[in-house]
Amino acid sequence: MGSAVQSKGSLRVAVTQHEPVWLDLHGTVDKTCRIIREAAEAEAKLVVFPECWIPGYPAWIWSRPVDFDLGTKYVEQSLAVDGPEMKQIQQAAAEHAIAVGLGFTERDGDSVYIAQALIDGKGGIQMKRRKMKPTHMERTIFGDASGSCLAGVVKLEDGPTVGSLSCWEHIQPLLKYYTMSQNEQVHIAAWPPLDPFVQGSPGFWSMSAEGCRNLSQTYAAEAQAFVLHCTSVLSQSGIDAMKTGGGPIMGQPIAGSSAIIGPDGRVLSAADTADEKLIIADLKLSDVVKTKTFADAGGHYEYSKGIVHLDLTKSPDELGTRIS
């Protein structure tokens, strides 16, 4: 980590590796604001949180498809974008002059969606999106997104361009290309608690802590962007709250596996502990330029115009937008 003084060519970031206050909206929002303050005290200009940080990832869905009591509580404890709890987070960002990449469960009426928002250092929401397609058992809880939630890349004031995707959206080639083609320099990769891979087990390596970090590293190399790989910690208290003990996924305590990844895919920084930790690093933005001199998938290294293109429909009443 370099000097606390940031030049226009660098960005100090903070990647969280923390545990939410499980299924407790107000408790997790209060903890979010404390972490925002801690990141600002370390002179970071961007702090990021994992998938479904508020009110915590619904781990029980991988053990049993229906739990009426937890399902009801989960909706009730989720975050409304126009609610006072979101305003509290926005105020914390403004008070400490720090941008916040927030992963949360969005409550819209009595439906919930896996969501991400980018709040700027003045407290304004610059981007809000939903995960396009919840993965497997997530569809027992969460709704799908529409084209309006395609991952928008936004520019921080006096800073880099920042994009966001959630979990296994990092195996969706077209969605990844759309995001990286917007001249993305820093990418927020939000993940839930991730079990370590057990050799010989029936589980997928691609769902493990090792496999998911590999997906984030691959994204960094493909996009030539820094990737802020952000995961949650799961302790016995979370297992008890969601009754997942002994389950095949998230059935035992899980250490955090957050990391900061360079634009060539290497891990630049990771926590030196399995417990809660803010990972702080200074990103040298010229490293993005350096890697793109070799390969810029959205620029000189893309296929010639007219050979391959991507058509998008961002809303039901929009015919489509072409990226050539």
C-alpha positions in Angstrom: 0.0 0.0 0.0 1.4 3.4 -0.9 1.1 6.9 0.4 -2.3 8.1 1.7 -2.1 11.0 -0.7 -3.9 9.9 -3.9 -3.0 11.2 -7.3 -5.4 11.5 -10.1 -3.9 8.3 -11.5 -4.6 6.2 -8.4 -7.6 5.1 -6.3 -7.5 3.8 -2.7 -10.1 1.1 -2.3 -11.5 -0.9 0.6 -12.9 -4.4 0.1 -15.0 -5.8 2.9 -14.6 -9.3 4.4 -17.3 -9.1 7.1 -20.3 -10.9 8.4 -23.8 -9.2 8.3 -26.1 -9.1 11.3 -28.1 -12.0 9.9 -31.7 -11.3 8.9 -31.5 -7.9 10.7 -32.0 -4.9 8.5 -31.3 -2.2 11.0 -28.4 -4.1 12.6 -26.7 -4.6 9.3 -27.3 -1.1 8.1 -25.7 0.2 11.3 -22.8 -2.1 10.7 -22.5 -0.9 7.1 -22.2 2.7 8.3 -19.5 1.8 10.8 -17.5 0.0 8.0 -18.0 3.0 5.7 -16.5 5.2 8.5 -13.6 2.8 9.0 -12.8 2.7 5.3 -12.9 6.5 5.1 -10.6 6.7 8.1 -8.1 4.6 6.1 -8.5 7.3 3.4 -10.2 4.9 0.9 -12.4 6.6 -1.8 -14.4 3.4 -2.6 -15.6 0.7 -0.2 -17.5 -2.4 -1.5 -19.8 -5.0 0.0 -20.7 -8.5 -1.1 -23.8 -10.1 -2.6 -27.0 -9.7 -0.4 -24.9 -8.1 2.3 -28.1 -6.6 3.7 -29.8 -8.6 5.4 -27.4 -11.5 4.6 -27.5 -14.2 1.9 -30.4 -16.6 2.4 -28.3 -19.7 2.9 -31.1 -22.0 3.9 -32.4 -22.3 0.3 -29.6 -24.7 -0.5 -30.7 -27.0 2.4 -34.5 -26.9 2.0 -36.6 -25.2 -0.7 -39.3 -24.0 1.5 -39.2 -22.3 4.9 -42.2 -20.2 5.4 -41.0 -18.4 8.6 -37.6 -17.5 7.3 -38.9 -16.6 3.9 -41.4 -14.1 5.5 -38.7 -12.7 7.8 -36.3 -12.3 4.9 -38.7 -10.2 2.9 -39.5 -8.1 5.9 -35.8 -7.4 6.7 -34.8 -6.6 3.1 -33.8 -3.1 1.9 -36.1 -0.8 0.0 -34.3 1.6 -2.3 -36.5 4.5 -1.3 -36.6 3.6 2.4 -35.0 5.4 5.4 -32.3 2.7 5.8 -30.9 3.4 2.3 -30.9 7.1 3.0 -28.9 6.3 6.2 -26.3 4.6 4.1 -26.3 7.5 1.6 -25.8 9.9 4.4 -22.8 7.9 5.7 -21.3 8.0 2.2 -21.8 11.8 2.0 -20.6 12.4 5.6 -17.3 10.6 4.9 -16.9 11.6 1.2 -16.5 8.0 0.1 -18.2 6.0 -2.7 -20.0 2.8 -1.7 -20.5 -0.3 -3.8 -23.4 -2.0 -2.0 -24.7 -5.5 -2.5 -28.1 -6.0 -1.0 -31.5 -7.7 -1.2 -33.9 -5.2 -2.7 -37.5 -5.2 -1.4 -40.0 -3.9 -3.9 -43.5 -4.4 -2.5 -43.4 -7.9 -1.1 -41.0 -9.2 -3.8 -37.2 -9.3 -3.4 -34.3 -9.1 -5.9 -30.6 -9.5 -5.7 -29.3 -6.0 -6.2 -26.3 -3.8 -6.4 -26.0 0.0 -6.1 -23.1 2.5 -6.5 -23.4 5.5 -4.2 -21.1 8.4 -4.8 -19.2 10.4 -2.3 -22.0 13.0 -2.1 -24.6 10.4 -1.2 -26.2 10.1 -4.6 -27.2 6.7 -6.1 -25.4 6.7 -9.5 -26.3 3.1 -10.4 -28.8 0.6 -9.2 -29.3 -2.8 -10.8 -30.7 -6.3 -10.2 -29.1 -9.6 -10.9 -30.5 -10.6 -14.3 -31.2 -14.3 -13.4 -31.0 -15.7 -9.9 -29.0 -18.9 -9.8 -30.7 -22.3 -9.3 -32.2 -22.4 -5.7 -32.1 -18.6 -5.5 -35.1 -18.6 -7.8 -37.2 -19.9 -4.8 -36.7 -16.5 -3.2 -35.7 -13.9 -5.8 -37.3 -12.5 -8.9 -35.6 -11.9 -12.3 -34.5 -8.5 -13.6 -35.5 -6.7 -16.8 -33.3 -5.2 -19.5 -33.2 -1.9 -17.5 -30.9 -3.7 -15.1 -28.2 -4.5 -17.5 -24.9 -3.6 -15.8 -24.2 0.1 -16.2 -20.7 1.3 -15.8 -20.4 4.7 -14.2 -17.6 7.2 -13.7 -16.7 8.3 -10.2 -16.1 12.0 -9.7 -12.4 12.6 -10.4 -12.0 8.9 -10.5 -12.2 5.7 -12.7 -15.1 4.0 -14.4 -16.7 1.3 -12.1 -18.9 -1.6 -13.1 -20.6 -4.3 -11.1 -21.8 -7.9 -11.5 -23.1 -10.4 -8.9 -22.0 -14.0 -8.3 -22.4 -16.3 -11.3 -23.1 -13.4 -13.6 -19.4 -13.9 -14.0 -20.0 -17.0 -16.1 -22.4 -15.2 -18.5 -20.3 -14.3 -21.6 -22.7 -11.7 -23.2 -23.4 -9.9 -19.9 -19.7 -9.8 -19.1 -18.9 -8.4 -22.6 -21.5 -5.8 -22.3 -20.1 -4.6 -19.0 -16.4 -4.6 -20.0 -17.1 -3.0 -23.3 -18.1 0.2 -21.4 -14.5 1.0 -20.8 -14.6 -0.4 -17.3 -11.5 0.3 -15.2 -12.6 -1.1 -11.8 -15.0 -4.0 -11.4 -17.0 -4.9 -8.3 -17.5 -8.7 -8.1 -20.1 -9.4 -5.3 -20.2 -13.0 -4.0 -22.0 -14.8 -1.1 -20.2 -16.8 1.6 -18.2 -19.4 -0.4 -17.4 -22.9 0.9 -13.8 -24.1 0.3 -13.6 -27.0 -2.3 -13.3 -30.5 -0.8 -11.6 -32.9 -3.2 -13.7 -35.9 -3.9 -16.9 -34.2 -2.9 -20.0 -34.2 -5.2 -20.0 -30.4 -5.2 -18.9 -28.1 -8.0 -15.4 -26.6 -7.9 -16.9 -23.7 -9.8 -19.2 -22.9 -6.8 -16.3 -23.0 -4.3 -14.2 -20.2 -2.9 -11.3 -21.3 -5.2 -13.5 -21.6 -8.2 -15.3 -18.3 -7.7 -12.0 -16.4 -7.2 -10.8 -18.0 -10.4 -13.9 -16.5 -12.2 -13.0 -13.1 -10.8 -9.4 -13.4 -11.9 -10.5 -14.5 -15.3 -12.8 -11.5 -15.6 -9.9 -9.2 -14.7 -7.8 -10.7 -17.4 -10.6 -10.5 -20.0 -11.7 -6.9 -19.1 -8.1 -5.7 -18.3 -9.7 -4.1 -15.2 -9.1 -4.2 -11.5 -11.5 -6.6 -9.8 -12.7 -6.1 -6.2 -13.6 -9.7 -5.3 -15.9 -9.4 -2.2 -17.3 -12.2 -0.1 -19.0 -12.6 3.3 -18.0 -14.4 6.4 -20.4 -17.0 7.8 -20.0 -17.9 11.5 -22.0 -20.3 13.7 -24.4 -17.5 14.6 -25.4 -17.3 10.9 -25.8 -21.1 10.6 -28.0 -21.1 13.7 -30.1 -18.2 12.5 -30.8 -20.0 9.1 -30.7 -23.5 10.5 -28.2 -24.8 7.8 -26.0 -26.9 10.1 -24.9 -30.0 8.3 -26.2 -28.8 5.0 -24.3 -29.4 1.8 -23.7 -25.7 1.1 -23.1 -23.1 3.8 -23.7 -25.7 6.4 -20.5 -25.0 8.4 -18.6 -21.8 9.3 -17.0 -20.1 6.2 -14.0 -17.9 6.3 -13.9 -14.8 4.1 -12.0 -15.0 0.8 -12.1 -11.4 -0.4 -9.3 -10.1 -2.6 -8.1 -7.4 -4.9 -7.1 -8.5 -8.3 -5.0 -6.7 -10.9 -5.9 -6.1 -14.5 -3.7 -9.0 -15.6 -5.6 -11.4 -13.3 -3.1 -11.7 -10.5 -4.1 -11.4 -6.9 -2.6 -8.2 -5.5 -4.0 -8.3 -2.0 -6.0 -10.6 0.2 -6.9 -10.7 3.9 -4.2 -12.1 6.2 -7.0 -13.5 8.4 -10.1 -15.6 7.9 -12.1 -13.3 10.1 -13.5 -9.8 9.5 -11.1 -7.5 7.7 -11.0 -4.5 5.4 -8.6 -5.1 2.6 -7.1 -1.7 1.6 -5.0 -1.1 -1.5 -4.0 1.7 -3.9 -4.9 1.0 -7.5 -2.5 2.4 -10.1 -4.9 3.1 -12.9 -2.1 3.3 -15.5 -1.9 -0.5 -15.0 -5.2 -0.7 -16.9 -3.8 1.2 -19.8 -0.6 -1.0 -19.7 -2.6 -4.3 -20.0 -4.9 -2.8 -22.7 -1.9 -2.0 -24.9 -1.7 -5.8 -25.3 -5.4 -6.7 -25.4 -8.4 -4.5 -25.2 -11.5 -6.7 -25.7 -13.7 -3.6 -26.2 -11.3 -1.7 -28.4 -8.4 -2.7 -30.7 -8.6 -6.4 -29.8 -12.3 -6.9 -30.5 -13.4 -8.5 -33.8 -13.7 -6.3 -36.8 -16.9 -4.3 -37.1 -19.7 -6.3 -38.7 -18.3 -9.8 -37.9 -19.7 -10.1 -34.4 -22.1 -7.8 -32.6 -24.3 -7.8 -29.5 -27.9 -6.6 -29.6 -29.5 -5.4 -26.3 -33.1 -4.7 -25.3 -32.9 -2.5 -22.2 -36.6 -2.3 -21.6 -39.8 -4.0 -22.8 -40.7 -1.1 -25.1 -37.2 -0.5 -26.5 -36.4 -2.4 -29.8 -32.7 -2.7 -29.0 -29.3 -1.1 -29.0 -26.4 -2.5 -31.0 -22.8 -2.7 -29.9 -20.7 -3.3 -33.0 
